[in-house]
Amino acid sequence: MEGVLVHVLRRVNDFNRSVLEVLTAMRDQFGFYTGCLNLYDALRAVKAPVCFPELDAAPGTFLLHQLSDVFLALKQGKMPVTNDVNLNGIRLCLIMGSNQGGKTTFLRSVGIAQIMAQSGLFVAAMDCHTSIYPVILTHFPGSEDSMLKAGLLEQELTALADRIDHLQQGSLLLLNETFATTTVGEGSILAEEVTRALRDAGVISLFVTHLYPFARRLYEARGSNPDVAFLRAERLNDGLRTYRLRQGEPLATSYGYDLYDHQLSDLFN
C-alpha cells in the first residue's frame, strides 16, 4: 500500500511540475506581449512611425524608411529625427561625420529595429524590408580594466575576437568607434584588415568611426568595392547638427571645435 501511495504522489508531483512550467511560460509570454503593446502605445503617443517589417530569408536586403530610435523616443517623450537606410547589397557601411551628429544613435536604432523585426514585432519606421540575420552582435568599447591586467587596445581586441568567434556567414555586426583606443594610423590598419576579413566571410558590418585614413583608402577604391557604403552625419554651414545621415565622402575633420566653441560660449555668457 505504501508503495502505491509513493507512486501516486510522484505522479502528482510530476503533474504539478508540468503545470507550473506551463503557467510560468504563459506568464513570460503574456508579459512579453504586454510590454510590446505598451511600447506600441508609447511610440504612437509621440507620433513615431510604426510598421510591421517584410523579412527576406536571403542575405543582402536592408531597406528602412523614416527609421527612428526607440530609446530616444521613450527618453525624450517626443518624436526623434528619422533617417532613411538603403544598404541593399552592402557588406560594410562606414558612418562618419561631426561629433554629436547622431552617428551612435543611428547605429543603435538600426540594431534595435533589426532585433524587433526578427522577434516578430513592429519596427519604429515607416517601412522596413530587411534580411534575417543568424547572428546579431555589437562592439562598443568599454572602460579601462580597473585591475590593470591589460591596456585598452588589448581589452578591445580581446572583446572583438570573442564576438568574431560567434559570427557566421550572413551575420550582422555593429561597431562603434572600434580601434579608437590606439593611434589613428595603427587603428586604420587594424580596421582595414578586420573589415576586409569580415567582408570576405560574408558578414555585414556597420561601423561608426573617425579613422579617416582607413575610410579615405576605401573611398578612393570604391570603384572596386561596390559592397561598401559611406554615410556622413549632416552638419550645416553654421555648425548645426541635423542628426540626419546622408551618403557622402569621408571628411578629415569631425568638427570637434564646434563643441569647443559652444562650451566657451556657455562659459562666458
ZICORWO-V691246 format. One line per field, one symbol per residue. psi: psi as a letter, one per 20 degrees, with the letter a starting at -180 (. if undefined). burial: I if it has 16 or more other ideal C-beta (glycine too) atoms within 10 Angstrom, else O. Layout:
BEGIN
psi: ???
burial: ???
END
This chain:
BEGIN
psi: ghhggggghgggggghgggggghgghggghgghghggggghgghhjkpqprpqopphqqipnoqplprogghghghkrorpqqqpnkpjphpopoaaqqkjjghgggghggggggggijjrrqmrgqporrpphpoqqooparqohikhqrggggghggghhghhiqrpjrppopokpjijarggghggggggghghgghijppppopqjnghghgghghkhhjmijpqoqpppprhjippikqpqprpqqiqjlhhghghghgghhj.
burial: OOOOOOOOOOOOOOOOOOOOOOOOOOOOOOOOOOOOOOIOOOIOOOOIIIIOIOOOOOIIIIIIIIIIIIOIIOOOOOOIIIIOIOIOOIIIIIIIIIIIIIIIIIIIIIIIIIOIIIOOIIIIIIOIIIIOIOOOIOIOIOOOOOOOOOOOIOIIIOOIOOOIOOIOOIIIIIIIIIIIIIOOOOIIIIIIOIIOOIIOOOIIIIIIIIIIIIIOOIIOOOOOIOOIIIIIIIIOOOOOIOIIIOOOOIOOOIIOOIOOOOOOOOOOO
END
